[in-house]
Amino acid sequence: MNKLQLLSAPLGRVLLAIIFLTSGINKVFSYAGTQGYMEAMGVPAILLPLVIVVEILGALAIILGWKTHQAAFLLAGFSLVSAVLFHADFANQMQMIMFMKNISIAGAFFILFAQGPGAYALDNRAK
């Protein structure tokens, strides 16, 4: 395997997870606004701490390649649920684009779930 192939897995994990890491951190600093948005969409705001934990810890797990299968499956489900709850207004083109973005991200996580973390992952320590 050449160097580019070895580096593509960790780079892919970082690029895939960074949206969740930044989103989770942003939710911490705009907590009240996020609560209001969730409630406006019919989602109980009491779930916000769980959302933040899933986004931040899930992203870090993916980046580090730690418990990759579980984290990828969790974030795939999170992406699908988020798409349906927050972006299912197909009359609004921007919401449809956001819906498709979430579906695509879920697809990438399912590939990561199936294929594993690749090189430079903590999951590979035992190998």
CNS distance restraints for C-alpha pairs under 8 A (distance, minus, plus):
assign (resid   1 and name CA) (resid   5 and name CA) 6.22 0.50 0.50
assign (resid   1 and name CA) (resid   6 and name CA) 6.80 0.50 0.50
assign (resid   2 and name CA) (resid   6 and name CA) 6.42 0.50 0.50
assign (resid   3 and name CA) (resid   7 and name CA) 6.14 0.50 0.50
assign (resid   4 and name CA) (resid   8 and name CA) 6.04 0.50 0.50
assign (resid   5 and name CA) (resid   9 and name CA) 7.27 0.50 0.50
assign (resid   6 and name CA) (resid  10 and name CA) 7.87 0.50 0.50
assign (resid   6 and name CA) (resid 118 and name CA) 7.60 0.50 0.50
assign (resid   6 and name CA) (resid 119 and name CA) 5.64 0.50 0.50
assign (resid   6 and name CA) (resid 120 and name CA) 7.85 0.50 0.50
assign (resid   7 and name CA) (resid  11 and name CA) 6.11 0.50 0.50
assign (resid   7 and name CA) (resid 119 and name CA) 7.20 0.50 0.50
assign (resid   8 and name CA) (resid  12 and name CA) 5.77 0.50 0.50
assign (resid   9 and name CA) (resid  13 and name CA) 6.14 0.50 0.50
assign (resid   9 and name CA) (resid 117 and name CA) 6.65 0.50 0.50
assign (resid   9 and name CA) (resid 118 and name CA) 5.19 0.50 0.50
assign (resid   9 and name CA) (resid 119 and name CA) 6.00 0.50 0.50
assign (resid   9 and name CA) (resid 120 and name CA) 7.82 0.50 0.50
assign (resid  10 and name CA) (resid  14 and name CA) 6.21 0.50 0.50
assign (resid  10 and name CA) (resid  63 and name CA) 6.97 0.50 0.50
assign (resid  10 and name CA) (resid  65 and name CA) 7.83 0.50 0.50
assign (resid  10 and name CA) (resid 117 and name CA) 7.64 0.50 0.50
assign (resid  10 and name CA) (resid 118 and name CA) 7.18 0.50 0.50
assign (resid  10 and name CA) (resid 119 and name CA) 6.64 0.50 0.50
assign (resid  10 and name CA) (resid 120 and name CA) 6.36 0.50 0.50
assign (resid  10 and name CA) (resid 121 and name CA) 7.38 0.50 0.50
assign (resid  11 and name CA) (resid  15 and name CA) 6.14 0.50 0.50
assign (resid  12 and name CA) (resid  16 and name CA) 5.95 0.50 0.50
assign (resid  13 and name CA) (resid  17 and name CA) 6.00 0.50 0.50
assign (resid  13 and name CA) (resid  62 and name CA) 5.88 0.50 0.50
assign (resid  13 and name CA) (resid  63 and name CA) 5.23 0.50 0.50
assign (resid  13 and name CA) (resid  65 and name CA) 7.67 0.50 0.50
assign (resid  13 and name CA) (resid 117 and name CA) 7.63 0.50 0.50
assign (resid  14 and name CA) (resid  18 and name CA) 5.79 0.50 0.50
assign (resid  14 and name CA) (resid  62 and name CA) 7.36 0.50 0.50
assign (resid  14 and name CA) (resid  63 and name CA) 4.99 0.50 0.50
assign (resid  15 and name CA) (resid  19 and name CA) 7.64 0.50 0.50
assign (resid  16 and name CA) (resid 105 and name CA) 7.46 0.50 0.50
assign (resid  16 and name CA) (resid 108 and name CA) 7.83 0.50 0.50
assign (resid  17 and name CA) (resid  21 and name CA) 6.40 0.50 0.50
assign (resid  17 and name CA) (resid  58 and name CA) 7.95 0.50 0.50
assign (resid  17 and name CA) (resid  59 and name CA) 4.73 0.50 0.50
assign (resid  17 and name CA) (resid  60 and name CA) 7.43 0.50 0.50
assign (resid  17 and name CA) (resid  62 and name CA) 6.31 0.50 0.50
assign (resid  17 and name CA) (resid  63 and name CA) 6.38 0.50 0.50
assign (resid  18 and name CA) (resid  22 and name CA) 6.08 0.50 0.50
assign (resid  18 and name CA) (resid  59 and name CA) 6.71 0.50 0.50
assign (resid  19 and name CA) (resid  23 and name CA) 5.95 0.50 0.50
assign (resid  20 and name CA) (resid  24 and name CA) 5.93 0.50 0.50
assign (resid  20 and name CA) (resid  55 and name CA) 5.00 0.50 0.50
assign (resid  20 and name CA) (resid  56 and name CA) 6.41 0.50 0.50
assign (resid  20 and name CA) (resid  58 and name CA) 7.85 0.50 0.50
assign (resid  20 and name CA) (resid  59 and name CA) 5.75 0.50 0.50
assign (resid  21 and name CA) (resid  25 and name CA) 6.24 0.50 0.50
assign (resid  21 and name CA) (resid  55 and name CA) 5.96 0.50 0.50
assign (resid  21 and name CA) (resid  56 and name CA) 4.82 0.50 0.50
assign (resid  21 and name CA) (resid  57 and name CA) 7.93 0.50 0.50
assign (resid  21 and name CA) (resid  59 and name CA) 5.40 0.50 0.50
assign (resid  21 and name CA) (resid  60 and name CA) 7.19 0.50 0.50
assign (resid  22 and name CA) (resid  26 and name CA) 6.00 0.50 0.50
assign (resid  22 and name CA) (resid  56 and name CA) 7.89 0.50 0.50
assign (resid  23 and name CA) (resid  27 and name CA) 6.18 0.50 0.50
assign (resid  23 and name CA) (resid  55 and name CA) 7.18 0.50 0.50
assign (resid  24 and name CA) (resid  28 and name CA) 6.54 0.50 0.50
assign (resid  24 and name CA) (resid  51 and name CA) 7.56 0.50 0.50
assign (resid  24 and name CA) (resid  52 and name CA) 4.85 0.50 0.50
assign (resid  24 and name CA) (resid  53 and name CA) 7.43 0.50 0.50
assign (resid  24 and name CA) (resid  55 and name CA) 5.20 0.50 0.50
assign (resid  24 and name CA) (resid  56 and name CA) 5.32 0.50 0.50
assign (resid  25 and name CA) (resid  29 and name CA) 6.68 0.50 0.50
assign (resid  25 and name CA) (resid  52 and name CA) 7.49 0.50 0.50
assign (resid  25 and name CA) (resid  56 and name CA) 7.08 0.50 0.50
assign (resid  26 and name CA) (resid  30 and name CA) 6.05 0.50 0.50
assign (resid  27 and name CA) (resid  31 and name CA) 5.27 0.50 0.50
assign (resid  27 and name CA) (resid  34 and name CA) 6.28 0.50 0.50
assign (resid  27 and name CA) (resid  52 and name CA) 6.75 0.50 0.50
assign (resid  28 and name CA) (resid  52 and name CA) 7.21 0.50 0.50
assign (resid  30 and name CA) (resid  34 and name CA) 6.19 0.50 0.50
assign (resid  31 and name CA) (resid  35 and name CA) 6.15 0.50 0.50
assign (resid  32 and name CA) (resid  36 and name CA) 6.27 0.50 0.50
assign (resid  33 and name CA) (resid  37 and name CA) 6.27 0.50 0.50
assign (resid  34 and name CA) (resid  38 and name CA) 6.12 0.50 0.50
assign (resid  34 and name CA) (resid  48 and name CA) 7.88 0.50 0.50
assign (resid  35 and name CA) (resid  39 and name CA) 6.18 0.50 0.50
assign (resid  35 and name CA) (resid  45 and name CA) 5.00 0.50 0.50
assign (resid  35 and name CA) (resid  48 and name CA) 6.83 0.50 0.50
assign (resid  36 and name CA) (resid  40 and name CA) 6.07 0.50 0.50
assign (resid  36 and name CA) (resid  45 and name CA) 7.45 0.50 0.50
assign (resid  37 and name CA) (resid  41 and name CA) 6.32 0.50 0.50
assign (resid  38 and name CA) (resid  42 and name CA) 6.40 0.50 0.50
assign (resid  38 and name CA) (resid  43 and name CA) 5.03 0.50 0.50
assign (resid  38 and name CA) (resid  44 and name CA) 6.59 0.50 0.50
assign (resid  38 and name CA) (resid  45 and name CA) 5.90 0.50 0.50
assign (resid  39 and name CA) (resid  43 and name CA) 5.12 0.50 0.50
assign (resid  39 and name CA) (resid  44 and name CA) 5.68 0.50 0.50
assign (resid  39 and name CA) (resid  45 and name CA) 5.84 0.50 0.50
assign (resid  41 and name CA) (resid  85 and name CA) 7.26 0.50 0.50
assign (resid  41 and name CA) (resid  86 and name CA) 6.70 0.50 0.50
assign (resid  43 and name CA) (resid  47 and name CA) 7.83 0.50 0.50
assign (resid  43 and name CA) (resid  85 and name CA) 7.97 0.50 0.50
assign (resid  47 and name CA) (resid  51 and name CA) 6.27 0.50 0.50
assign (resid  48 and name CA) (resid  52 and name CA) 6.18 0.50 0.50
assign (resid  49 and name CA) (resid  53 and name CA) 6.23 0.50 0.50
assign (resid  50 and name CA) (resid  54 and name CA) 6.08 0.50 0.50
assign (resid  51 and name CA) (resid  55 and name CA) 6.11 0.50 0.50
assign (resid  52 and name CA) (resid  56 and name CA) 6.06 0.50 0.50
assign (resid  53 and name CA) (resid  57 and name CA) 5.65 0.50 0.50
assign (resid  53 and name CA) (resid  58 and name CA) 7.57 0.50 0.50
assign (resid  54 and name CA) (resid  58 and name CA) 5.27 0.50 0.50
assign (resid  54 and name CA) (resid  59 and name CA) 7.89 0.50 0.50
assign (resid  54 and name CA) (resid  75 and name CA) 7.66 0.50 0.50
assign (resid  55 and name CA) (resid  59 and name CA) 5.87 0.50 0.50
assign (resid  55 and name CA) (resid  75 and name CA) 7.70 0.50 0.50
assign (resid  56 and name CA) (resid  60 and name CA) 6.21 0.50 0.50
assign (resid  57 and name CA) (resid  61 and name CA) 6.06 0.50 0.50
assign (resid  58 and name CA) (resid  62 and name CA) 6.27 0.50 0.50
assign (resid  58 and name CA) (resid  71 and name CA) 5.40 0.50 0.50
assign (resid  58 and name CA) (resid  72 and name CA) 7.75 0.50 0.50
assign (resid  58 and name CA) (resid  74 and name CA) 7.67 0.50 0.50
assign (resid  58 and name CA) (resid  75 and name CA) 6.76 0.50 0.50
assign (resid  59 and name CA) (resid  63 and name CA) 6.13 0.50 0.50
assign (resid  59 and name CA) (resid  71 and name CA) 7.88 0.50 0.50
assign (resid  60 and name CA) (resid  64 and name CA) 6.06 0.50 0.50
assign (resid  61 and name CA) (resid  65 and name CA) 5.76 0.50 0.50
assign (resid  61 and name CA) (resid  66 and name CA) 4.90 0.50 0.50
assign (resid  61 and name CA) (resid  67 and name CA) 6.44 0.50 0.50
assign (resid  61 and name CA) (resid  68 and name CA) 6.44 0.50 0.50
assign (resid  61 and name CA) (resid  71 and name CA) 6.45 0.50 0.50
assign (resid  62 and name CA) (resid  66 and name CA) 6.40 0.50 0.50
assign (resid  62 and name CA) (resid  67 and name CA) 7.72 0.50 0.50
assign (resid  62 and name CA) (resid  68 and name CA) 5.62 0.50 0.50
assign (resid  62 and name CA) (resid  71 and name CA) 6.46 0.50 0.50
assign (resid  62 and name CA) (resid  72 and name CA) 6.98 0.50 0.50
assign (resid  62 and name CA) (resid 117 and name CA) 7.83 0.50 0.50
assign (resid  64 and name CA) (resid 121 and name CA) 5.80 0.50 0.50
assign (resid  64 and name CA) (resid 122 and name CA) 6.18 0.50 0.50
assign (resid  65 and name CA) (resid 117 and name CA) 5.54 0.50 0.50
assign (resid  65 and name CA) (resid 120 and name CA) 7.45 0.50 0.50
assign (resid  65 and name CA) (resid 121 and name CA) 4.16 0.50 0.50
assign (resid  65 and name CA) (resid 122 and name CA) 5.20 0.50 0.50
assign (resid  65 and name CA) (resid 123 and name CA) 5.85 0.50 0.50
assign (resid  66 and name CA) (resid 121 and name CA) 6.57 0.50 0.50
assign (resid  66 and name CA) (resid 122 and name CA) 5.05 0.50 0.50
assign (resid  66 and name CA) (resid 123 and name CA) 5.16 0.50 0.50
assign (resid  67 and name CA) (resid  71 and name CA) 6.11 0.50 0.50
assign (resid  67 and name CA) (resid 123 and name CA) 6.40 0.50 0.50
assign (resid  68 and name CA) (resid  72 and name CA) 5.78 0.50 0.50
assign (resid  68 and name CA) (resid 112 and name CA) 7.64 0.50 0.50
assign (resid  68 and name CA) (resid 113 and name CA) 6.95 0.50 0.50
assign (resid  68 and name CA) (resid 116 and name CA) 6.67 0.50 0.50
assign (resid  68 and name CA) (resid 117 and name CA) 6.04 0.50 0.50
assign (resid  68 and name CA) (resid 123 and name CA) 7.15 0.50 0.50
assign (resid  69 and name CA) (resid  73 and name CA) 6.15 0.50 0.50
assign (resid  69 and name CA) (resid 112 and name CA) 7.09 0.50 0.50
assign (resid  69 and name CA) (resid 113 and name CA) 4.56 0.50 0.50
assign (resid  69 and name CA) (resid 114 and name CA) 7.49 0.50 0.50
assign (resid  69 and name CA) (resid 116 and name CA) 6.41 0.50 0.50
assign (resid  69 and name CA) (resid 117 and name CA) 7.84 0.50 0.50
assign (resid  70 and name CA) (resid  74 and name CA) 6.11 0.50 0.50
assign (resid  70 and name CA) (resid 113 and name CA) 7.41 0.50 0.50
assign (resid  71 and name CA) (resid  75 and name CA) 6.05 0.50 0.50
assign (resid  72 and name CA) (resid  76 and name CA) 5.97 0.50 0.50
assign (resid  72 and name CA) (resid 109 and name CA) 4.93 0.50 0.50
assign (resid  72 and name CA) (resid 110 and name CA) 6.62 0.50 0.50
assign (resid  72 and name CA) (resid 112 and name CA) 6.32 0.50 0.50
assign (resid  72 and name CA) (resid 113 and name CA) 5.39 0.50 0.50
assign (resid  73 and name CA) (resid  77 and name CA) 6.30 0.50 0.50
assign (resid  73 and name CA) (resid 109 and name CA) 6.57 0.50 0.50
assign (resid  73 and name CA) (resid 110 and name CA) 6.44 0.50 0.50
assign (resid  73 and name CA) (resid 113 and name CA) 6.07 0.50 0.50
assign (resid  74 and name CA) (resid  78 and name CA) 6.13 0.50 0.50
assign (resid  75 and name CA) (resid  79 and name CA) 5.97 0.50 0.50
assign (resid  75 and name CA) (resid 106 and name CA) 7.16 0.50 0.50
assign (resid  75 and name CA) (resid 109 and name CA) 6.91 0.50 0.50
assign (resid  76 and name CA) (resid  80 and name CA) 6.32 0.50 0.50
assign (resid  76 and name CA) (resid 105 and name CA) 7.11 0.50 0.50
assign (resid  76 and name CA) (resid 106 and name CA) 4.13 0.50 0.50
assign (resid  76 and name CA) (resid 107 and name CA) 7.11 0.50 0.50
assign (resid  76 and name CA) (resid 108 and name CA) 7.98 0.50 0.50
assign (resid  76 and name CA) (resid 109 and name CA) 5.33 0.50 0.50
assign (resid  76 and name CA) (resid 110 and name CA) 6.40 0.50 0.50
assign (resid  77 and name CA) (resid  81 and name CA) 6.12 0.50 0.50
assign (resid  77 and name CA) (resid 106 and name CA) 7.00 0.50 0.50
assign (resid  78 and name CA) (resid  82 and name CA) 5.99 0.50 0.50
assign (resid  79 and name CA) (resid  83 and name CA) 6.08 0.50 0.50
assign (resid  79 and name CA) (resid 102 and name CA) 5.27 0.50 0.50
assign (resid  79 and name CA) (resid 103 and name CA) 6.76 0.50 0.50
assign (resid  79 and name CA) (resid 105 and name CA) 6.87 0.50 0.50
assign (resid  79 and name CA) (resid 106 and name CA) 5.59 0.50 0.50
assign (resid  80 and name CA) (resid  84 and name CA) 6.39 0.50 0.50
assign (resid  80 and name CA) (resid 102 and name CA) 6.41 0.50 0.50
assign (resid  80 and name CA) (resid 103 and name CA) 6.07 0.50 0.50
assign (resid  80 and name CA) (resid 106 and name CA) 6.38 0.50 0.50
assign (resid  81 and name CA) (resid  85 and name CA) 6.06 0.50 0.50
assign (resid  82 and name CA) (resid  86 and name CA) 5.64 0.50 0.50
assign (resid  82 and name CA) (resid  87 and name CA) 7.26 0.50 0.50
assign (resid  82 and name CA) (resid 102 and name CA) 7.37 0.50 0.50
assign (resid  83 and name CA) (resid  87 and name CA) 5.02 0.50 0.50
assign (resid  83 and name CA) (resid  88 and name CA) 6.48 0.50 0.50
assign (resid  83 and name CA) (resid  98 and name CA) 7.37 0.50 0.50
assign (resid  83 and name CA) (resid  99 and name CA) 4.89 0.50 0.50
assign (resid  83 and name CA) (resid 100 and name CA) 7.80 0.50 0.50
assign (resid  83 and name CA) (resid 102 and name CA) 5.60 0.50 0.50
assign (resid  83 and name CA) (resid 103 and name CA) 6.93 0.50 0.50
assign (resid  84 and name CA) (resid  88 and name CA) 5.26 0.50 0.50
assign (resid  84 and name CA) (resid  99 and name CA) 7.37 0.50 0.50
assign (resid  87 and name CA) (resid  95 and name CA) 4.93 0.50 0.50
assign (resid  87 and name CA) (resid  96 and name CA) 6.47 0.50 0.50
assign (resid  87 and name CA) (resid  98 and name CA) 6.13 0.50 0.50
assign (resid  87 and name CA) (resid  99 and name CA) 5.02 0.50 0.50
assign (resid  88 and name CA) (resid  95 and name CA) 6.70 0.50 0.50
assign (resid  88 and name CA) (resid  96 and name CA) 6.73 0.50 0.50
assign (resid  88 and name CA) (resid  99 and name CA) 6.42 0.50 0.50
assign (resid  89 and name CA) (resid  95 and name CA) 5.87 0.50 0.50
assign (resid  89 and name CA) (resid  96 and name CA) 6.58 0.50 0.50
assign (resid  90 and name CA) (resid  95 and name CA) 6.41 0.50 0.50
assign (resid  90 and name CA) (resid  96 and name CA) 5.01 0.50 0.50
assign (resid  91 and name CA) (resid  96 and name CA) 7.62 0.50 0.50
assign (resid  92 and name CA) (resid  96 and name CA) 6.31 0.50 0.50
assign (resid  93 and name CA) (resid  97 and name CA) 6.23 0.50 0.50
assign (resid  94 and name CA) (resid  98 and name CA) 6.22 0.50 0.50
assign (resid  95 and name CA) (resid  99 and name CA) 6.01 0.50 0.50
assign (resid  96 and name CA) (resid 100 and name CA) 6.21 0.50 0.50
assign (resid  97 and name CA) (resid 101 and name CA) 6.12 0.50 0.50
assign (resid  98 and name CA) (resid 102 and name CA) 6.27 0.50 0.50
assign (resid  99 and name CA) (resid 103 and name CA) 6.30 0.50 0.50
assign (resid 100 and name CA) (resid 104 and name CA) 6.03 0.50 0.50
assign (resid 101 and name CA) (resid 105 and name CA) 6.16 0.50 0.50
assign (resid 102 and name CA) (resid 106 and name CA) 6.16 0.50 0.50
assign (resid 103 and name CA) (resid 107 and name CA) 6.29 0.50 0.50
assign (resid 104 and name CA) (resid 108 and name CA) 6.37 0.50 0.50
assign (resid 105 and name CA) (resid 109 and name CA) 6.29 0.50 0.50
assign (resid 106 and name CA) (resid 110 and name CA) 6.21 0.50 0.50
assign (resid 107 and name CA) (resid 111 and name CA) 6.35 0.50 0.50
assign (resid 108 and name CA) (resid 112 and name CA) 6.27 0.50 0.50
assign (resid 109 and name CA) (resid 113 and name CA) 6.00 0.50 0.50
assign (resid 110 and name CA) (resid 114 and name CA) 6.14 0.50 0.50
assign (resid 111 and name CA) (resid 115 and name CA) 5.93 0.50 0.50
assign (resid 112 and name CA) (resid 116 and name CA) 5.30 0.50 0.50
assign (resid 112 and name CA) (resid 117 and name CA) 6.37 0.50 0.50
assign (resid 117 and name CA) (resid 121 and name CA) 6.16 0.50 0.50
assign (resid 117 and name CA) (resid 123 and name CA) 7.40 0.50 0.50
assign (resid 119 and name CA) (resid 124 and name CA) 7.65 0.50 0.50
assign (resid 120 and name CA) (resid 124 and name CA) 7.40 0.50 0.50
assign (resid 121 and name CA) (resid 125 and name CA) 7.57 0.50 0.50
